[in-house]
Amino acid sequence: MKNFSNSLGFLPTTFILVGIPGLEAEHIWISIPFCLIYIVIFLGNGTILHVIRRDPHLHQPMNLFLVMLALTEVGVSASTLPTVLGIFLFGTNEISFDSCLFQMFSVHSFSIMESDVLLAMSVDRFVAIYSPLHYTAILALPHIIGTGVLIGLKSIIVMAPVTLLLWHLPFCGHNSLSHSYCLHSNLIHLPCGDISTNSIYGLFIVISTFGLDSLLIVVSYGLILYTVLKIATADGRRKALNTCGSYICAVLAYYVPLIGSSMVHRFGHHVSPLLQVILSHAYLFFPPVVNPIVYSIKTKEIRSSIVQMLSEKRAGV
């Protein structure tokens, strides 16, 4: 079905989501690991959110930023869940044009928020190591809340033009997407009109958000390392670096799949479509699976609070 918008093209009423190309017959089996992944994501991040909420001793700046990180990861996963499980569990591979644009907007907005939260967490670690006596004063609760609000507003303002630009482009009969959810990198190849503005603005988003954030994170950790090396004792240096271990894992879990997926989409024109799909899924699913596990294991206070919560539940039973 087609909704004609002008003489050059039309706005499709639906898009077709392919899922995993070449493995359509195995979708019901593929749904099992995806269901497990979503369970781990929501249970893991939900546990982090719950223990930080219930334990006043965890209401420290670092953990409040961790709350933001968990919320963004839940947001990304919740954005993809309807179409991913719809395809693999029920064989529902159609999504309306409006719903597709909304899903694209949600997925990319939460991804931008996640990148910004990781940058804020790097600043948090620098302040904690550089000026520990003024740490809680500099990163007071109003400042953290304000940072969260700015991060949310920034992602919405940055992504809104992308959605509007796609809305006004004419399509020429192609409405099949190569993923199980809507991404800008996939949608931008379907219109038959001039997409130069979309491409330039998309590149601007990549450079001004992910590119700039990653650069500032590297700078922050350069300053952290410089500060740590000035600490007199080896034990003091070790303790200072240990406070950054979980965060470094979170950065790697986010940026390594992101860079890999971006490189393949932009330069891997002869790469297998299956590899592109796998990298796109890794970019969205790997961080929210790994981060709660890492923080639960490597952060002593959170680990102790989880153990205490489980002990109380067993005692109650």
C-alpha positions as CSV (number, residue, x, y, z in Angstrom):
1,M,0.0,0.0,0.0
2,K,1.2,3.5,-0.8
3,N,0.3,7.0,0.3
4,F,1.3,9.3,-2.5
5,S,3.0,12.5,-1.3
6,N,4.1,14.1,-4.6
7,S,5.0,13.2,-8.2
8,L,8.5,12.1,-7.2
9,G,7.5,9.4,-4.7
10,F,5.3,8.4,-1.8
11,L,5.3,7.8,1.9
12,P,5.0,4.1,2.6
13,T,2.3,3.0,5.0
14,T,4.5,0.2,6.3
15,F,8.1,-0.9,6.4
16,I,9.2,-4.6,6.2
17,L,11.7,-5.7,8.9
18,V,13.8,-8.6,7.6
19,G,15.2,-9.7,10.9
20,I,18.3,-11.7,10.2
21,P,18.8,-12.3,6.5
22,G,19.1,-15.9,5.4
23,L,17.9,-17.3,8.7
24,E,14.2,-16.6,8.4
25,A,13.4,-20.3,8.9
26,E,15.3,-20.3,12.2
27,H,13.5,-17.3,13.7
28,I,11.7,-19.3,16.4
29,W,15.0,-20.7,17.7
30,I,16.7,-17.3,17.4
31,S,13.9,-15.9,19.6
32,I,15.2,-17.9,22.6
33,P,18.5,-16.1,23.0
34,F,16.8,-12.8,22.4
35,C,14.3,-13.5,25.1
36,L,17.1,-14.4,27.5
37,I,19.0,-11.2,26.5
38,Y,16.0,-9.0,27.3
39,I,15.4,-10.8,30.6
40,V,19.1,-10.2,31.6
41,I,18.9,-6.6,30.5
42,F,15.7,-5.7,32.4
43,L,16.5,-7.9,35.5
44,G,20.1,-6.7,35.7
45,N,19.5,-3.0,35.2
46,G,16.3,-3.2,37.3
47,T,18.3,-4.7,40.1
48,I,20.9,-1.9,39.9
49,L,18.1,0.7,40.0
50,H,16.4,-1.0,42.9
51,V,19.4,-1.5,45.2
52,I,20.6,2.1,44.6
53,R,17.0,3.4,45.4
54,R,16.6,1.4,48.6
55,D,20.1,2.0,50.1
56,P,20.7,5.6,51.2
57,H,24.5,4.8,51.4
58,L,24.5,4.3,47.7
59,H,23.2,7.8,46.9
60,Q,26.6,9.0,45.9
61,P,27.3,11.0,42.6
62,M,28.9,8.0,40.9
63,N,25.9,5.7,41.6
64,L,23.4,8.4,40.6
65,F,25.2,8.6,37.2
66,L,25.0,4.8,37.1
67,V,21.2,5.1,37.6
68,M,21.1,7.4,34.5
69,L,23.2,4.8,32.6
70,A,20.9,2.0,33.6
71,L,17.8,4.0,32.6
72,T,19.2,4.8,29.1
73,E,20.1,1.2,28.6
74,V,16.6,0.1,29.6
75,G,15.2,2.8,27.2
76,V,17.3,1.5,24.2
77,S,16.2,-2.1,24.9
78,A,12.5,-1.2,25.4
79,S,12.6,0.7,22.1
80,T,13.7,-2.4,20.2
81,L,11.8,-5.1,22.1
82,P,8.4,-4.8,20.3
83,T,9.7,-5.4,16.8
84,V,12.5,-7.8,17.7
85,L,10.2,-10.2,19.6
86,G,7.4,-9.5,17.1
87,I,9.6,-10.8,14.3
88,F,11.3,-13.8,16.0
89,L,8.4,-15.0,18.1
90,F,5.3,-14.2,16.1
91,G,6.6,-13.6,12.5
92,T,5.2,-10.0,12.5
93,N,7.6,-8.2,10.3
94,E,5.6,-5.1,9.3
95,I,5.9,-1.7,11.1
96,S,4.0,1.4,10.2
97,F,5.9,4.4,8.8
98,D,5.1,6.6,11.9
99,S,6.1,3.8,14.3
100,C,9.3,3.2,12.4
101,L,10.3,6.8,12.6
102,F,9.4,6.9,16.3
103,Q,11.4,3.7,17.0
104,M,14.4,5.2,15.1
105,F,14.1,8.4,17.1
106,S,13.9,6.5,20.4
107,V,16.8,4.1,19.7
108,H,19.2,6.9,18.6
109,S,18.1,9.3,21.3
110,F,18.8,6.9,24.1
111,S,22.1,5.9,22.5
112,I,23.1,9.6,22.5
113,M,22.0,9.9,26.1
114,E,24.1,6.8,26.9
115,S,27.2,8.4,25.3
116,D,26.7,11.6,27.2
117,V,26.2,9.8,30.5
118,L,29.5,8.0,30.0
119,L,31.1,11.3,29.5
120,A,29.5,12.7,32.7
121,M,30.8,9.6,34.5
122,S,34.3,10.2,33.3
123,V,34.1,13.8,34.7
124,D,32.8,12.3,37.9
125,R,35.8,10.0,38.2
126,F,38.2,12.8,37.5
127,V,36.7,15.1,40.2
128,A,36.7,12.2,42.7
129,I,40.4,11.6,42.2
130,Y,41.6,15.2,41.6
131,S,39.6,16.8,44.5
132,P,38.2,14.1,46.8
133,L,37.5,16.5,49.6
134,H,35.2,18.7,47.5
135,Y,33.7,15.8,45.5
136,T,30.2,15.8,46.9
137,A,30.1,19.6,47.0
138,I,31.1,19.9,43.3
139,L,28.8,17.1,42.2
140,A,25.8,18.0,44.4
141,L,22.4,16.5,43.7
142,P,21.0,19.6,41.9
143,H,24.1,19.6,39.6
144,I,23.5,15.9,38.8
145,I,19.8,16.4,38.2
146,G,20.6,19.4,36.0
147,T,23.1,17.3,34.0
148,G,20.5,14.6,33.5
149,V,18.0,17.0,32.2
150,L,20.5,18.7,29.8
151,I,21.5,15.2,28.5
152,G,17.8,14.3,27.8
153,L,17.1,17.7,26.2
154,K,20.2,17.5,24.0
155,S,19.4,14.1,22.6
156,I,15.8,15.1,21.7
157,I,16.9,18.4,20.1
158,V,19.7,16.7,18.1
159,M,17.4,13.8,16.9
160,A,14.3,15.8,16.1
161,P,15.6,17.2,12.8
162,V,16.6,13.7,11.6
163,T,13.0,12.5,11.9
164,L,11.6,15.6,10.2
165,L,14.0,15.3,7.3
166,L,13.1,11.7,6.7
167,W,9.4,12.5,7.0
168,H,9.6,14.9,4.0
169,L,11.7,12.7,1.7
170,P,10.0,10.8,-1.1
171,F,10.2,7.0,-1.3
172,C,10.3,5.1,-4.6
173,G,8.9,1.7,-3.9
174,H,11.6,0.3,-1.6
175,N,10.4,-0.3,2.0
176,S,12.3,-3.3,3.1
177,L,14.8,-2.8,6.1
178,S,17.6,-5.2,6.8
179,H,17.3,-5.2,10.6
180,S,14.7,-6.1,13.1
181,Y,14.3,-2.5,14.2
182,C,14.5,0.9,12.5
183,L,17.8,2.7,12.3
184,H,18.7,5.9,10.5
185,S,21.7,4.2,8.7
186,N,19.2,1.7,7.2
187,L,16.3,4.1,6.5
188,I,18.5,6.7,4.8
189,H,19.1,4.3,1.8
190,L,15.4,4.0,0.9
191,P,14.4,7.5,-0.3
192,C,14.7,8.4,-4.0
193,G,15.1,12.2,-3.3
194,D,18.2,14.2,-2.5
195,I,19.6,12.8,0.8
196,S,22.6,15.1,1.0
197,T,21.1,17.1,3.9
198,N,20.3,14.0,5.8
199,S,23.8,12.6,5.2
200,I,25.5,15.8,6.3
201,Y,23.4,16.2,9.4
202,G,23.8,12.5,10.3
203,L,27.6,12.9,10.0
204,F,27.3,16.1,12.2
205,I,25.4,14.0,14.9
206,V,28.1,11.3,14.8
207,I,31.0,13.9,15.2
208,S,29.3,16.2,17.7
209,T,28.0,13.5,20.0
210,F,29.8,10.2,19.8
211,G,33.0,11.6,18.3
212,L,33.2,14.6,20.7
213,D,32.1,12.5,23.7
214,S,34.8,9.8,23.1
215,L,37.5,12.5,22.6
216,L,36.5,14.2,25.9
217,I,36.4,10.8,27.7
218,V,40.0,10.2,26.5
219,V,41.0,13.6,27.7
220,S,39.4,13.0,31.1
221,Y,41.2,9.7,31.5
222,G,44.5,11.4,30.4
223,L,43.9,13.9,33.3
224,I,43.0,11.0,35.6
225,L,46.1,9.1,34.8
226,Y,48.2,12.3,35.3
227,T,46.6,12.9,38.7
228,V,47.0,9.3,39.8
229,L,50.7,9.3,38.9
230,K,51.2,12.3,41.2
231,I,49.9,10.2,44.2
232,A,52.9,9.4,46.4
233,T,52.2,5.8,47.4
234,A,51.7,2.8,45.1
235,D,48.7,1.6,47.2
236,G,47.1,5.0,46.8
237,R,47.6,4.9,43.0
238,R,46.1,1.4,42.9
239,K,43.0,2.3,44.9
240,A,42.5,5.4,42.8
241,L,42.6,3.4,39.5
242,N,40.4,0.6,41.0
243,T,37.6,3.1,41.3
244,C,37.7,3.5,37.5
245,G,37.7,-0.2,36.6
246,S,33.9,-0.7,36.1
247,Y,33.7,2.6,34.2
248,I,36.4,1.6,31.7
249,C,34.6,-1.7,31.1
250,A,31.4,0.3,30.4
251,V,33.1,2.6,27.9
252,L,34.7,-0.3,26.1
253,A,31.4,-2.2,26.0
254,Y,29.7,0.8,24.4
255,Y,32.3,2.2,22.0
256,V,33.9,-1.0,20.6
257,P,30.7,-2.3,19.1
258,L,29.6,1.2,18.1
259,I,32.8,1.8,16.2
260,G,32.7,-1.6,14.6
261,S,29.1,-1.2,13.5
262,S,29.7,2.3,12.1
263,M,32.8,1.2,10.2
264,V,31.0,-1.7,8.6
265,H,28.0,0.5,7.6
266,R,30.1,3.3,6.1
267,F,32.9,1.3,4.5
268,G,32.0,-2.4,4.4
269,H,29.8,-2.3,1.2
270,H,31.0,-5.8,0.4
271,V,30.7,-7.2,3.9
272,S,28.1,-10.0,4.5
273,P,24.7,-8.6,5.5
274,L,24.7,-11.1,8.3
275,L,27.8,-9.6,9.8
276,Q,26.3,-6.1,9.6
277,V,23.2,-7.3,11.4
278,I,25.3,-9.0,14.1
279,L,27.4,-5.9,14.7
280,S,24.2,-3.7,14.9
281,H,22.7,-6.0,17.4
282,A,26.0,-6.1,19.4
283,Y,26.1,-2.3,19.5
284,L,22.6,-2.1,21.0
285,F,22.5,-5.3,23.2
286,F,26.0,-5.8,24.5
287,P,26.3,-2.7,26.8
288,P,23.0,-3.2,28.7
289,V,23.8,-6.9,29.2
290,V,27.4,-6.4,30.4
291,N,27.3,-3.2,32.4
292,P,24.9,-4.4,35.3
293,I,27.0,-7.6,35.6
294,V,30.3,-5.7,35.7
295,Y,29.1,-3.1,38.2
296,S,27.5,-5.8,40.4
297,I,30.8,-7.7,40.5
298,K,33.4,-4.9,40.6
299,T,31.6,-2.3,42.8
300,K,31.9,-3.5,46.4
301,E,29.1,-1.3,47.8
302,I,26.6,-2.4,45.1
303,R,27.6,-6.0,45.4
304,S,27.2,-5.9,49.2
305,S,23.7,-4.3,48.8
306,I,22.6,-6.9,46.4
307,V,23.8,-9.7,48.7
308,Q,22.0,-8.1,51.6
309,M,18.8,-7.7,49.6
310,L,18.9,-11.4,48.6
311,S,19.6,-12.5,52.2
312,E,16.6,-10.5,53.4
313,K,14.4,-12.1,50.8
314,R,15.6,-15.6,51.8
315,A,15.0,-14.8,55.5
316,G,11.5,-13.5,54.7
317,V,10.7,-16.8,52.9
